[in-house]
Amino acid sequence: MYLSSYSCRNSNHNNSNGSSLSIVSLGEHSSSKPPLLLQIRLPRRSPKQRTHFIGGETESSKPIELPRNNYDISQSWRKIRNAICIAATPTPSCTTSDVLLLMDCLHLPVPIDIYASLVQECTLSSDSTRAAELHQHISRSGLKVPLPLLNRLLLMHVSCGFLDTARQLFDRMTLRDFISWATMIVGYANNTHYDEAISLFVKMQYQLSMLEYPTWIIACVLEACVYTIDLDLGKQLHGCLYKLGMANHDSFITSSLIQFYGKLKCIEGAESVFNQLSRHNTLTWTARIISSCTEERFGNVFSYFKEMGRAGIKKSTFTFSSILRACARIDDDGRSGRQVHANAIKIGLDTDTYVQCGLVDMYGRSGLLKDAKLVFEVIDDKGNVACWNAMVTACIRNGFYMEAIKLLYEMKATGMQPQESIVNEVRMACSNDRISLNQAPKMGIGFEIGEGRFQ
């Protein structure tokens, strides 16, 4: 038996619409009877023919015995698939359908580990078409699907965006573990179906103990409570965590609770969680700063930053970007922002892109455009759209409209698209006669106002 790839079956190779993968039985071939030929259509490829023998040696392949049982099938799986991929050159790789079709043509049952490998590939590629074909093939096979493979199927459908299909499969499952529940909860939350995520989490309480939950699922549910503005459920979850001793001993859960209360403007709850901790770290302090920023208590934010330094807590880039946001809104002519900038230089975080973007925004809001420009000019990542938007906004806020227009066209030249709100601000500046559109060509700048897009 051998596998053969043909670009066409006639002499005119250039008019070939595709190629075929042929399976030929050599054992049945005789001089009086042509060999049995089964062709599998493959995508169009080079007119060159490549032949790979199974059961016979060539320069490019080694003998492969036909599988006799499920173990042999599993062992020969990669060899069979590699033969297909080589035959399909220069196609990057064979598809899931090719593999399943070959196994069906050889009348070989597909083992569970092969199904699991194909499911994983569909999950990583988020290929919805192949995922549907694979699920149908598994259903038709009559295989008794174990729980680990069912969980992989759930994840595959969620990654492909088939939440309804995943939910139907989930509801038909007679046995579920934490992975089954968590896959659906996270899938709903990531697709903004927060009510469904919370509903499944509540149902999970009757099946599993909360002691079995990892911390990330708690954070996911707390985030869903924020988006649904469900303060009561978040408080109930906090109470359960407190009774189980998880609220005050895990910094990740603690920071999630602080941010939950802060985003729902319950500053007393956030302060209560923070004060109950015996030890603090970067995560909990940063969560406290973010919580106060949400409450617009910017003066307290700067005090927390200094207190964090006195306590010897290490600051992260996220800490600096959060504190700079608060300093930009403190009316002190940029004094607090300069102190934060000096601290960032001292510990070597002033070259971080997120910190630099925060510095440009802070100086721009404080009316220190010269300092904002100095920071902007030393940014290494010139492809960061956020830094450009911050600099354009700083120019607009300080009345330098022509400089803003120049920056917009520099962004266009590098292939970046500014925020529509920023472009609208420039349009408003021009329409209010703060700058005349006729002045732009004199300065070598073309400024066209398009429909909802910078042109």
TORVEX-244858 format. One record per residue (C-alpha): x, y, z; residue in three letters. Coordinates in pm, whole numbers, always signed. Example, Ala and Ser with C-alpha at 12.3 -4.5 7.8 and 13.67 -1.06 7.14 Angstrom:
BEGIN
<px: +1230	py: -450	pz: +780	r: ALA> .
<px: +1367	py: -106	pz: +714	r: SER> .
// end
This chain:
BEGIN
<px: +0	py: +0	pz: +0	r: MET> .
<px: +129	py: +347	pz: -75	r: TYR> .
<px: +22	py: +711	pz: -55	r: LEU> .
<px: +66	py: +923	pz: -364	r: SER> .
<px: +11	py: +1296	pz: -425	r: SER> .
<px: -72	py: +1415	pz: -778	r: TYR> .
<px: -100	py: +1773	pz: -894	r: SER> .
<px: -306	py: +1661	pz: -1195	r: CYS> .
<px: -382	py: +1350	pz: -1396	r: ARG> .
<px: -298	py: +1481	pz: -1740	r: ASN> .
<px: -6	py: +1647	pz: -1911	r: SER> .
<px: -134	py: +2002	pz: -1863	r: ASN> .
<px: -13	py: +2075	pz: -1510	r: HIS> .
<px: -87	py: +2447	pz: -1526	r: ASN> .
<px: -462	py: +2393	pz: -1563	r: ASN> .
<px: -490	py: +2175	pz: -1257	r: SER> .
<px: -758	py: +2290	pz: -1014	r: ASN> .
<px: -619	py: +2087	pz: -729	r: GLY> .
<px: -435	py: +1774	pz: -629	r: SER> .
<px: -534	py: +1442	pz: -487	r: SER> .
<px: -406	py: +1208	pz: -222	r: LEU> .
<px: -432	py: +851	pz: -348	r: SER> .
<px: -433	py: +530	pz: -147	r: ILE> .
<px: -339	py: +232	pz: -365	r: VAL> .
<px: -344	py: -129	pz: -255	r: SER> .
<px: -36	py: -304	pz: -398	r: LEU> .
<px: -140	py: -643	pz: -273	r: GLY> .
<px: -445	py: -651	pz: -501	r: GLU> .
<px: -255	py: -529	pz: -807	r: HIS> .
<px: -199	py: -774	pz: -1089	r: SER> .
<px: -119	py: -754	pz: -1459	r: SER> .
<px: -481	py: -821	pz: -1553	r: SER> .
<px: -650	py: -610	pz: -1291	r: LYS> .
<px: -572	py: -246	pz: -1218	r: PRO> .
<px: -495	py: -156	pz: -858	r: PRO> .
<px: -772	py: -29	pz: -636	r: LEU> .
<px: -735	py: +348	pz: -619	r: LEU> .
<px: -898	py: +576	pz: -362	r: LEU> .
<px: -846	py: +949	pz: -410	r: GLN> .
<px: -879	py: +1219	pz: -144	r: ILE> .
<px: -900	py: +1570	pz: -281	r: ARG> .
<px: -646	py: +1811	pz: -130	r: LEU> .
<px: -581	py: +2185	pz: -180	r: PRO> .
<px: -394	py: +2299	pz: -492	r: ARG> .
<px: -20	py: +2255	pz: -473	r: ARG> .
<px: +297	py: +2217	pz: -680	r: SER> .
<px: +269	py: +2007	pz: -999	r: PRO> .
<px: +553	py: +1788	pz: -869	r: LYS> .
<px: +449	py: +1440	pz: -758	r: GLN> .
<px: +571	py: +1287	pz: -436	r: ARG> .
<px: +512	py: +924	pz: -344	r: THR> .
<px: +546	py: +788	pz: +10	r: HIS> .
<px: +521	py: +415	pz: +69	r: PHE> .
<px: +369	py: +248	pz: +371	r: ILE> .
<px: +507	py: -103	pz: +377	r: GLY> .
<px: +786	py: -34	pz: +128	r: GLY> .
<px: +1109	py: +165	pz: +169	r: GLU> .
<px: +1199	py: +473	pz: -30	r: THR> .
<px: +1456	py: +747	pz: +21	r: GLU> .
<px: +1207	py: +968	pz: +205	r: SER> .
<px: +1013	py: +715	pz: +409	r: SER> .
<px: +1059	py: +406	pz: +618	r: LYS> .
<px: +842	py: +95	pz: +633	r: PRO> .
<px: +536	py: +131	pz: +854	r: ILE> .
<px: +339	py: -176	pz: +948	r: GLU> .
<px: -37	py: -158	pz: +929	r: LEU> .
<px: -182	py: -116	pz: +1281	r: PRO> .
<px: -321	py: -430	pz: +1438	r: ARG> .
<px: -486	py: -288	pz: +1751	r: ASN> .
<px: -562	py: +36	pz: +1930	r: ASN> .
<px: -209	py: +56	pz: +2067	r: TYR> .
<px: -60	py: +23	pz: +1721	r: ASP> .
<px: -308	py: +278	pz: +1589	r: ILE> .
<px: -199	py: +525	pz: +1854	r: SER> .
<px: +171	py: +464	pz: +1782	r: GLN> .
<px: +132	py: +495	pz: +1404	r: SER> .
<px: -86	py: +806	pz: +1426	r: TRP> .
<px: +196	py: +1057	pz: +1390	r: ARG> .
<px: +362	py: +858	pz: +1114	r: LYS> .
<px: +41	py: +844	pz: +909	r: ILE> .
<px: -28	py: +1209	pz: +961	r: ARG> .
<px: +328	py: +1309	pz: +872	r: ASN> .
<px: +296	py: +1113	pz: +550	r: ALA> .
<px: -13	py: +1313	pz: +460	r: ILE> .
<px: +154	py: +1642	pz: +544	r: CYS> .
<px: +460	py: +1561	pz: +334	r: ILE> .
<px: +243	py: +1451	pz: +44	r: ALA> .
<px: +54	py: +1778	pz: +65	r: ALA> .
<px: +366	py: +1994	pz: +30	r: THR> .
<px: +373	py: +2297	pz: +4	r: PRO> .
<px: +47	py: +2315	pz: +201	r: THR> .
<px: +155	py: +2416	pz: +556	r: PRO> .
<px: -22	py: +2124	pz: +724	r: SER> .
<px: -299	py: +1879	pz: +671	r: CYS> .
<px: -638	py: +1955	pz: +821	r: THR> .
<px: -836	py: +1772	pz: +1084	r: THR> .
<px: -1076	py: +1659	pz: +811	r: SER> .
<px: -787	py: +1501	pz: +618	r: ASP> .
<px: -681	py: +1297	pz: +920	r: VAL> .
<px: -1032	py: +1179	pz: +1001	r: LEU> .
<px: -1104	py: +1095	pz: +637	r: LEU> .
<px: -788	py: +890	pz: +609	r: LEU> .
<px: -870	py: +696	pz: +926	r: MET> .
<px: -1222	py: +631	pz: +796	r: ASP> .
<px: -1091	py: +514	pz: +457	r: CYS> .
<px: -855	py: +273	pz: +629	r: LEU> .
<px: -1149	py: +151	pz: +842	r: HIS> .
<px: -953	py: +224	pz: +1157	r: LEU> .
<px: -1122	py: +333	pz: +1481	r: PRO> .
<px: -997	py: +667	pz: +1609	r: VAL> .
<px: -851	py: +633	pz: +1961	r: PRO> .
<px: -934	py: +881	pz: +2234	r: ILE> .
<px: -583	py: +1026	pz: +2245	r: ASP> .
<px: -601	py: +1113	pz: +1874	r: ILE> .
<px: -939	py: +1281	pz: +1927	r: TYR> .
<px: -788	py: +1473	pz: +2219	r: ALA> .
<px: -498	py: +1590	pz: +2003	r: SER> .
<px: -733	py: +1708	pz: +1726	r: LEU> .
<px: -958	py: +1885	pz: +1977	r: VAL> .
<px: -655	py: +2066	pz: +2119	r: GLN> .
<px: -553	py: +2185	pz: +1771	r: GLU> .
<px: -903	py: +2319	pz: +1700	r: CYS> .
<px: -901	py: +2492	pz: +2039	r: THR> .
<px: -570	py: +2667	pz: +1977	r: LEU> .
<px: -664	py: +2770	pz: +1622	r: SER> .
<px: -1026	py: +2864	pz: +1714	r: SER> .
<px: -1132	py: +2704	pz: +1384	r: ASP> .
<px: -1509	py: +2681	pz: +1421	r: SER> .
<px: -1566	py: +2481	pz: +1101	r: THR> .
<px: -1319	py: +2207	pz: +1188	r: ARG> .
<px: -1443	py: +2206	pz: +1548	r: ALA> .
<px: -1799	py: +2135	pz: +1432	r: ALA> .
<px: -1680	py: +1860	pz: +1195	r: GLU> .
<px: -1472	py: +1700	pz: +1469	r: LEU> .
<px: -1758	py: +1701	pz: +1720	r: HIS> .
<px: -1991	py: +1544	pz: +1463	r: GLN> .
<px: -1734	py: +1274	pz: +1390	r: HIS> .
<px: -1701	py: +1192	pz: +1759	r: ILE> .
<px: -2081	py: +1174	pz: +1792	r: SER> .
<px: -2111	py: +938	pz: +1494	r: ARG> .
<px: -1830	py: +714	pz: +1617	r: SER> .
<px: -2040	py: +582	pz: +1905	r: GLY> .
<px: -1743	py: +629	pz: +2136	r: LEU> .
<px: -1814	py: +649	pz: +2508	r: LYS> .
<px: -1653	py: +986	pz: +2567	r: VAL> .
<px: -1474	py: +1017	pz: +2903	r: PRO> .
<px: -1499	py: +1329	pz: +3117	r: LEU> .
<px: -1152	py: +1470	pz: +3028	r: PRO> .
<px: -1238	py: +1464	pz: +2656	r: LEU> .
<px: -1579	py: +1620	pz: +2725	r: LEU> .
<px: -1405	py: +1903	pz: +2909	r: ASN> .
<px: -1174	py: +1950	pz: +2609	r: ARG> .
<px: -1477	py: +1967	pz: +2381	r: LEU> .
<px: -1632	py: +2231	pz: +2607	r: LEU> .
<px: -1316	py: +2440	pz: +2591	r: LEU> .
<px: -1298	py: +2396	pz: +2213	r: MET> .
<px: -1650	py: +2528	pz: +2160	r: HIS> .
<px: -1593	py: +2817	pz: +2401	r: VAL> .
<px: -1270	py: +2918	pz: +2226	r: SER> .
<px: -1452	py: +2909	pz: +1891	r: CYS> .
<px: -1731	py: +3131	pz: +2025	r: GLY> .
<px: -1997	py: +2856	pz: +2024	r: PHE> .
<px: -2132	py: +2926	pz: +2372	r: LEU> .
<px: -2476	py: +2784	pz: +2293	r: ASP> .
<px: -2324	py: +2459	pz: +2165	r: THR> .
<px: -2099	py: +2441	pz: +2470	r: ALA> .
<px: -2396	py: +2497	pz: +2702	r: ARG> .
<px: -2597	py: +2223	pz: +2532	r: GLN> .
<px: -2308	py: +1983	pz: +2578	r: LEU> .
<px: -2263	py: +2097	pz: +2938	r: PHE> .
<px: -2631	py: +2041	pz: +3019	r: ASP> .
<px: -2617	py: +1687	pz: +2872	r: ARG> .
<px: -2315	py: +1589	pz: +3081	r: MET> .
<px: -2415	py: +1347	pz: +3357	r: THR> .
<px: -2083	py: +1396	pz: +3537	r: LEU> .
<px: -1909	py: +1731	pz: +3582	r: ARG> .
<px: -1598	py: +1837	pz: +3769	r: ASP> .
<px: -1458	py: +2179	pz: +3851	r: PHE> .
<px: -1300	py: +2213	pz: +3505	r: ILE> .
<px: -1643	py: +2167	pz: +3344	r: SER> .
<px: -1800	py: +2441	pz: +3555	r: TRP> .
<px: -1504	py: +2677	pz: +3533	r: ALA> .
<px: -1485	py: +2649	pz: +3152	r: THR> .
<px: -1844	py: +2764	pz: +3116	r: MET> .
<px: -1818	py: +3035	pz: +3382	r: ILE> .
<px: -1505	py: +3189	pz: +3231	r: VAL> .
<px: -1645	py: +3149	pz: +2880	r: GLY> .
<px: -1958	py: +3347	pz: +2972	r: TYR> .
<px: -1756	py: +3611	pz: +3159	r: ALA> .
<px: -1511	py: +3662	pz: +2872	r: ASN> .
<px: -1803	py: +3711	pz: +2634	r: ASN> .
<px: -1973	py: +3965	pz: +2868	r: THR> .
<px: -2254	py: +3726	pz: +2965	r: HIS> .
<px: -2197	py: +3809	pz: +3331	r: TYR> .
<px: -2546	py: +3710	pz: +3452	r: ASP> .
<px: -2502	py: +3360	pz: +3311	r: GLU> .
<px: -2156	py: +3334	pz: +3468	r: ALA> .
<px: -2291	py: +3428	pz: +3810	r: ILE> .
<px: -2589	py: +3193	pz: +3772	r: SER> .
<px: -2359	py: +2897	pz: +3698	r: LEU> .
<px: -2131	py: +2990	pz: +3987	r: PHE> .
<px: -2426	py: +2985	pz: +4227	r: VAL> .
<px: -2534	py: +2643	pz: +4095	r: LYS> .
<px: -2179	py: +2513	pz: +4135	r: MET> .
<px: -2201	py: +2574	pz: +4511	r: GLN> .
<px: -2442	py: +2278	pz: +4537	r: TYR> .
<px: -2200	py: +2045	pz: +4358	r: GLN> .
<px: -1853	py: +2139	pz: +4481	r: LEU> .
<px: -1694	py: +2276	pz: +4797	r: SER> .
<px: -1550	py: +2627	pz: +4780	r: MET> .
<px: -1229	py: +2492	pz: +4931	r: LEU> .
<px: -1166	py: +2324	pz: +4595	r: GLU> .
<px: -1179	py: +2654	pz: +4404	r: TYR> .
<px: -859	py: +2815	pz: +4278	r: PRO> .
<px: -822	py: +3187	pz: +4342	r: THR> .
<px: -864	py: +3292	pz: +3979	r: TRP> .
<px: -1226	py: +3169	pz: +3963	r: ILE> .
<px: -1308	py: +3387	pz: +4265	r: ILE> .
<px: -1155	py: +3688	pz: +4091	r: ALA> .
<px: -1356	py: +3611	pz: +3778	r: CYS> .
<px: -1685	py: +3601	pz: +3969	r: VAL> .
<px: -1603	py: +3921	pz: +4159	r: LEU> .
<px: -1539	py: +4093	pz: +3826	r: GLU> .
<px: -1876	py: +3968	pz: +3700	r: ALA> .
<px: -2036	py: +4114	pz: +4015	r: CYS> .
<px: -1877	py: +4450	pz: +3930	r: VAL> .
<px: -2020	py: +4454	pz: +3578	r: TYR> .
<px: -2366	py: +4350	pz: +3700	r: THR> .
<px: -2339	py: +4595	pz: +3996	r: ILE> .
<px: -2426	py: +4309	pz: +4231	r: ASP> .
<px: -2277	py: +4435	pz: +4558	r: LEU> .
<px: -2484	py: +4198	pz: +4771	r: ASP> .
<px: -2357	py: +3883	pz: +4600	r: LEU> .
<px: -1999	py: +4009	pz: +4628	r: GLY> .
<px: -2047	py: +4066	pz: +5000	r: LYS> .
<px: -2190	py: +3715	pz: +5041	r: GLN> .
<px: -1890	py: +3573	pz: +4858	r: LEU> .
<px: -1662	py: +3779	pz: +5081	r: HIS> .
<px: -1836	py: +3638	pz: +5389	r: GLY> .
<px: -1790	py: +3280	pz: +5267	r: CYS> .
<px: -1423	py: +3343	pz: +5198	r: LEU> .
<px: -1382	py: +3496	pz: +5544	r: TYR> .
<px: -1540	py: +3193	pz: +5714	r: LYS> .
<px: -1314	py: +2958	pz: +5520	r: LEU> .
<px: -1008	py: +3162	pz: +5614	r: GLY> .
<px: -930	py: +3251	pz: +5253	r: MET> .
<px: -1002	py: +3624	pz: +5264	r: ALA> .
<px: -708	py: +3732	pz: +5478	r: ASN> .
<px: -439	py: +3483	pz: +5380	r: HIS> .
<px: -432	py: +3500	pz: +5000	r: ASP> .
<px: -305	py: +3829	pz: +4856	r: SER> .
<px: -462	py: +3764	pz: +4516	r: PHE> .
<px: -810	py: +3718	pz: +4663	r: ILE> .
<px: -756	py: +4015	pz: +4893	r: THR> .
<px: -656	py: +4246	pz: +4609	r: SER> .
<px: -954	py: +4123	pz: +4406	r: SER> .
<px: -1187	py: +4206	pz: +4696	r: LEU> .
<px: -1033	py: +4553	pz: +4737	r: ILE> .
<px: -1078	py: +4628	pz: +4368	r: GLN> .
<px: -1433	py: +4488	pz: +4378	r: PHE> .
<px: -1535	py: +4725	pz: +4657	r: TYR> .
<px: -1347	py: +5015	pz: +4502	r: GLY> .
<px: -1508	py: +4979	pz: +4159	r: LYS> .
<px: -1851	py: +4971	pz: +4321	r: LEU> .
<px: -1756	py: +5285	pz: +4520	r: LYS> .
<px: -1776	py: +5107	pz: +4855	r: CYS> .
<px: -1458	py: +5253	pz: +4999	r: ILE> .
<px: -1541	py: +5134	pz: +5352	r: GLU> .
<px: -1541	py: +4773	pz: +5234	r: GLY> .
<px: -1210	py: +4819	pz: +5054	r: ALA> .
<px: -1046	py: +4978	pz: +5359	r: GLU> .
<px: -1186	py: +4704	pz: +5583	r: SER> .
<px: -1034	py: +4429	pz: +5368	r: VAL> .
<px: -699	py: +4609	pz: +5355	r: PHE> .
<px: -683	py: +4678	pz: +5729	r: ASN> .
<px: -764	py: +4318	pz: +5821	r: GLN> .
<px: -445	py: +4199	pz: +5654	r: LEU> .
<px: -155	py: +4128	pz: +5885	r: SER> .
<px: +99	py: +4169	pz: +5604	r: ARG> .
<px: +81	py: +4374	pz: +5285	r: HIS> .
<px: +261	py: +4344	pz: +4954	r: ASN> .
<px: +278	py: +4519	pz: +4617	r: THR> .
<px: -44	py: +4358	pz: +4499	r: LEU> .
<px: -258	py: +4473	pz: +4792	r: THR> .
<px: -112	py: +4826	pz: +4799	r: TRP> .
<px: -166	py: +4869	pz: +4424	r: THR> .
<px: -523	py: +4744	pz: +4461	r: ALA> .
<px: -579	py: +5005	pz: +4734	r: ARG> .
<px: -440	py: +5280	pz: +4510	r: ILE> .
<px: -661	py: +5173	pz: +4219	r: ILE> .
<px: -963	py: +5158	pz: +4449	r: SER> .
<px: -902	py: +5515	pz: +4567	r: SER> .
<px: -853	py: +5631	pz: +4206	r: CYS> .
<px: -1195	py: +5489	pz: +4123	r: THR> .
<px: -1340	py: +5684	pz: +4413	r: GLU> .
<px: -1155	py: +5994	pz: +4280	r: GLU> .
<px: -982	py: +6038	pz: +4615	r: ARG> .
<px: -663	py: +6145	pz: +4443	r: PHE> .
<px: -513	py: +6317	pz: +4746	r: GLY> .
<px: -537	py: +5993	pz: +4943	r: ASN> .
<px: -379	py: +5807	pz: +4654	r: VAL> .
<px: -62	py: +6014	pz: +4674	r: PHE> .
<px: -53	py: +5968	pz: +5052	r: SER> .
<px: -82	py: +5591	pz: +5007	r: TYR> .
<px: +205	py: +5601	pz: +4759	r: PHE> .
<px: +435	py: +5774	pz: +5010	r: LYS> .
<px: +322	py: +5540	pz: +5288	r: GLU> .
<px: +396	py: +5245	pz: +5062	r: MET> .
<px: +750	py: +5375	pz: +5017	r: GLY> .
<px: +802	py: +5422	pz: +5391	r: ARG> .
<px: +687	py: +5063	pz: +5449	r: ALA> .
<px: +954	py: +4940	pz: +5209	r: GLY> .
<px: +703	py: +4781	pz: +4971	r: ILE> .
<px: +838	py: +4730	pz: +4620	r: LYS> .
<px: +655	py: +4932	pz: +4355	r: LYS> .
<px: +564	py: +4789	pz: +4015	r: SER> .
<px: +509	py: +4957	pz: +3678	r: THR> .
<px: +137	py: +4912	pz: +3733	r: PHE> .
<px: +168	py: +5096	pz: +4064	r: THR> .
<px: +337	py: +5390	pz: +3892	r: PHE> .
<px: +90	py: +5406	pz: +3604	r: SER> .
<px: -195	py: +5413	pz: +3859	r: SER> .
<px: -40	py: +5681	pz: +4081	r: ILE> .
<px: +45	py: +5899	pz: +3779	r: LEU> .
<px: -320	py: +5889	pz: +3679	r: ARG> .
<px: -405	py: +6034	pz: +4020	r: ALA> .
<px: -126	py: +6295	pz: +4008	r: CYS> .
<px: -256	py: +6416	pz: +3671	r: ALA> .
<px: -579	py: +6510	pz: +3844	r: ARG> .
<px: -430	py: +6678	pz: +4151	r: ILE> .
<px: -426	py: +7055	pz: +4115	r: ASP> .
<px: -73	py: +7126	pz: +4241	r: ASP> .
<px: +102	py: +7237	pz: +3919	r: ASP> .
<px: +261	py: +6896	pz: +3876	r: GLY> .
<px: +458	py: +6888	pz: +4203	r: ARG> .
<px: +331	py: +6546	pz: +4311	r: SER> .
<px: +384	py: +6412	pz: +3960	r: GLY> .
<px: +745	py: +6531	pz: +3959	r: ARG> .
<px: +808	py: +6348	pz: +4286	r: GLN> .
<px: +665	py: +6028	pz: +4140	r: VAL> .
<px: +878	py: +6075	pz: +3827	r: HIS> .
<px: +1190	py: +6116	pz: +4040	r: ALA> .
<px: +1103	py: +5801	pz: +4233	r: ASN> .
<px: +1058	py: +5609	pz: +3907	r: ALA> .
<px: +1401	py: +5726	pz: +3790	r: ILE> .
<px: +1552	py: +5625	pz: +4123	r: LYS> .
<px: +1434	py: +5263	pz: +4098	r: ILE> .
<px: +1483	py: +5238	pz: +3720	r: GLY> .
<px: +1121	py: +5217	pz: +3603	r: LEU> .
<px: +1115	py: +5547	pz: +3413	r: ASP> .
<px: +1198	py: +5368	pz: +3085	r: THR> .
<px: +893	py: +5143	pz: +3100	r: ASP> .
<px: +646	py: +5225	pz: +2820	r: THR> .
<px: +341	py: +5229	pz: +3048	r: TYR> .
<px: +514	py: +5458	pz: +3296	r: VAL> .
<px: +629	py: +5689	pz: +3015	r: GLN> .
<px: +277	py: +5706	pz: +2875	r: CYS> .
<px: +148	py: +5798	pz: +3222	r: GLY> .
<px: +416	py: +6067	pz: +3254	r: LEU> .
<px: +321	py: +6225	pz: +2920	r: VAL> .
<px: -44	py: +6234	pz: +3024	r: ASP> .
<px: +38	py: +6368	pz: +3372	r: MET> .
<px: +261	py: +6650	pz: +3246	r: TYR> .
<px: +13	py: +6738	pz: +2974	r: GLY> .
<px: -274	py: +6766	pz: +3221	r: ARG> .
<px: -57	py: +6971	pz: +3456	r: SER> .
<px: +22	py: +7226	pz: +3183	r: GLY> .
<px: +387	py: +7120	pz: +3160	r: LEU> .
<px: +395	py: +7053	pz: +2785	r: LEU> .
<px: +773	py: +7094	pz: +2761	r: LYS> .
<px: +827	py: +6814	pz: +3014	r: ASP> .
<px: +568	py: +6598	pz: +2838	r: ALA> .
<px: +753	py: +6644	pz: +2509	r: LYS> .
<px: +1088	py: +6555	pz: +2670	r: LEU> .
<px: +945	py: +6228	pz: +2800	r: VAL> .
<px: +776	py: +6156	pz: +2467	r: PHE> .
<px: +1100	py: +6204	pz: +2270	r: GLU> .
<px: +1292	py: +5945	pz: +2475	r: VAL> .
<px: +1026	py: +5673	pz: +2438	r: ILE> .
<px: +1182	py: +5377	pz: +2259	r: ASP> .
<px: +856	py: +5214	pz: +2151	r: ASP> .
<px: +741	py: +5466	pz: +1891	r: LYS> .
<px: +476	py: +5222	pz: +1772	r: GLY> .
<px: +277	py: +5257	pz: +2095	r: ASN> .
<px: -48	py: +5432	pz: +1995	r: VAL> .
<px: -134	py: +5519	pz: +2356	r: ALA> .
<px: +179	py: +5736	pz: +2394	r: CYS> .
<px: +102	py: +5921	pz: +2070	r: TRP> .
<px: -258	py: +5979	pz: +2176	r: ASN> .
<px: -139	py: +6110	pz: +2513	r: ALA> .
<px: +100	py: +6356	pz: +2344	r: MET> .
<px: -163	py: +6476	pz: +2094	r: VAL> .
<px: -411	py: +6525	pz: +2378	r: THR> .
<px: -149	py: +6722	pz: +2575	r: ALA> .
<px: -97	py: +6956	pz: +2279	r: CYS> .
<px: -471	py: +7008	pz: +2236	r: ILE> .
<px: -527	py: +7064	pz: +2609	r: ARG> .
<px: -259	py: +7334	pz: +2615	r: ASN> .
<px: -375	py: +7507	pz: +2296	r: GLY> .
<px: -97	py: +7391	pz: +2060	r: PHE> .
<px: -333	py: +7282	pz: +1783	r: TYR> .
<px: -85	py: +7296	pz: +1495	r: MET> .
<px: +153	py: +7073	pz: +1691	r: GLU> .
<px: -136	py: +6832	pz: +1745	r: ALA> .
<px: -208	py: +6827	pz: +1370	r: ILE> .
<px: +158	py: +6758	pz: +1294	r: LYS> .
<px: +156	py: +6466	pz: +1536	r: LEU> .
<px: -160	py: +6328	pz: +1378	r: LEU> .
<px: +5	py: +6324	pz: +1038	r: TYR> .
<px: +320	py: +6169	pz: +1181	r: GLU> .
<px: +100	py: +5894	pz: +1319	r: MET> .
<px: -60	py: +5850	pz: +979	r: LYS> .
<px: +285	py: +5828	pz: +815	r: ALA> .
<px: +383	py: +5544	pz: +1048	r: THR> .
<px: +57	py: +5356	pz: +982	r: GLY> .
<px: -112	py: +5428	pz: +1316	r: MET> .
<px: -471	py: +5541	pz: +1359	r: GLN> .
<px: -543	py: +5793	pz: +1639	r: PRO> .
<px: -851	py: +5777	pz: +1854	r: GLN> .
<px: -1157	py: +5925	pz: +1686	r: GLU> .
<px: -1230	py: +6138	pz: +1994	r: SER> .
<px: -888	py: +6305	pz: +1959	r: ILE> .
<px: -944	py: +6379	pz: +1590	r: VAL> .
<px: -1283	py: +6526	pz: +1679	r: ASN> .
<px: -1118	py: +6759	pz: +1929	r: GLU> .
<px: -889	py: +6887	pz: +1653	r: VAL> .
<px: -1190	py: +6937	pz: +1425	r: ARG> .
<px: -1365	py: +7136	pz: +1696	r: MET> .
<px: -1055	py: +7352	pz: +1742	r: ALA> .
<px: -1053	py: +7429	pz: +1370	r: CYS> .
<px: -1428	py: +7490	pz: +1347	r: SER> .
<px: -1413	py: +7735	pz: +1640	r: ASN> .
<px: -1157	py: +7945	pz: +1450	r: ASP> .
<px: -891	py: +7880	pz: +1707	r: ARG> .
<px: -692	py: +7775	pz: +1404	r: ILE> .
<px: -776	py: +7825	pz: +1041	r: SER> .
<px: -772	py: +7528	pz: +806	r: LEU> .
<px: -613	py: +7757	pz: +546	r: ASN> .
<px: -306	py: +7787	pz: +766	r: GLN> .
<px: -227	py: +7417	pz: +742	r: ALA> .
<px: -110	py: +7410	pz: +375	r: PRO> .
<px: +118	py: +7709	pz: +443	r: LYS> .
<px: +295	py: +7501	pz: +705	r: MET> .
<px: +325	py: +7203	pz: +474	r: GLY> .
<px: +37	py: +7015	pz: +636	r: ILE> .
<px: -272	py: +6879	pz: +464	r: GLY> .
<px: -570	py: +6847	pz: +695	r: PHE> .
<px: -881	py: +6678	pz: +562	r: GLU> .
<px: -1191	py: +6612	pz: +765	r: ILE> .
<px: -1338	py: +6273	pz: +684	r: GLY> .
<px: -1646	py: +6087	pz: +797	r: GLU> .
<px: -1558	py: +5940	pz: +1135	r: GLY> .
<px: -1198	py: +5875	pz: +1032	r: ARG> .
<px: -877	py: +6068	pz: +1007	r: PHE> .
<px: -774	py: +6091	pz: +641	r: GLN> .
// end
